[in-house]
Amino acid sequence: MKLLNEWFDTRYNVRNRHYILDSGLQILHTLNKQSLDSYASIILMAGTYFEKAFNVPNGTAHFLEHTISTPPNKLFKTEKAFTRYSFGGRNTPELVMNASTSFKYCSYWGYCHANREEDLIKVLSQTSFKPLDQFEANVEKQRKVILAELGTDLKPEKNQNLLFRRFALGNGEVYNTNFSILGEKESNIKAITTENLIDFYTNTYTPKNTIIAIQSPNELSPRTIKYIKTIDSSLSKNNNQKAHLFDESINTKVQAGYFHNTESQAITTHLLRFEKIRGPEYDYSYEIVNNFIRWIINFYVNRELRQNKGLIYGSVSYVNSNATWFYDEKAFKVTSDFKNLRKVINSIDDSINFKVEEFLESKDGHRWLENEISNYLFPHTAAFDPDYTDSKATAILRGFELYHFEKARTFVKDLTIDTLRKALAANTFKDSYMLWIDTNLEINKVKAVVEKTKAFQRITKG
Ligand SMILES: [Zn+2]
């Protein structure tokens, strides 16, 4: 195991070590002395997206995750035996284990009290990669489980992530992606064969496609390293290729998407843009200024529309990287009542175009910037973040340079009103944005209001 990189993260008070094995398998270990827990994941670029590349039915990635993460396997002959091992007792902590498949990744993960960390890695190593000849026993059982999952609340029309992804990538896409994690229809799930599972396994479960992420208060012990090597030798039996990502083209035609959500009480309006991810280098000056712009818009919208006018319940700004490979969704999410919808959309549009710039020039704007810089430079203690290592690990797997708090600080220290003013003038939200609306009302009724707003007519005129 070769140490590639080591750094201390002052923001979280943790030490990171990035290793690589000869096969290309990577490990990111975060030594977090403040944690009582150990978290570990095996993350693979083996999500639903890759199904098309290997010509397997939609749902194969998730189906494979099910068959791999449940006994029988090398270590546990039955589900019961696995439960017995993972349960805690008076002298032993419990192991909590699970697996999940997303559009991009498949991951096997677990956590426990740190004094059982080695057992955690052991279970991950043994149950995650079972020999191919043991797949068969589990296939029909898991097929039933998955059909039941599809039958409950994951039908495509109720699946907001899926519909949003189709909205984002839906037209003009070069590589025709599968959008549904479970499999769009029952017939997809029924069509998956053991051969498909093995095919997908052999082509995507490879060392170069994988990273192991561990966050714990312990140094990696010899036993832990032994299990990491077991994972490596299991994966090394497969075709050691790195995942190939096909070009994506983002929706540029449809300006508004609607999701009928029977559970939502108010209307949630997302104003969003898809922005091509820069990289592989982390562009501090661009990213930081860009963040501050979204923060000031969000601050202003909350102050005006919520505190002063009572038009919205709240606004949050966020970045979502789960929908596509090459674009980040940068967005504001605003909740309001239906009766205020027209005003809300128009006022935000107005804020983005004129009001925020005026605010920035004002005394309050200057104070806001000083305070925001202060919060960045003097952060409060970061609470333990179970996803800390995973999110850094996926960036490493993509070959991206990681964000370093210390480097970011030097840029933040030099931020001026002038820099932000220029960036605001060039703010991409000004040109255009898209709307994604989550509502329990009849979609046509909402659509009629949205399409008549001044804002919508401005952005569709382009
Ligand atoms: Zn499942």
Residues whose N, C-alpha, C, O or C-beta is under 5 A from the ligand:
A	BS01	ZN	none
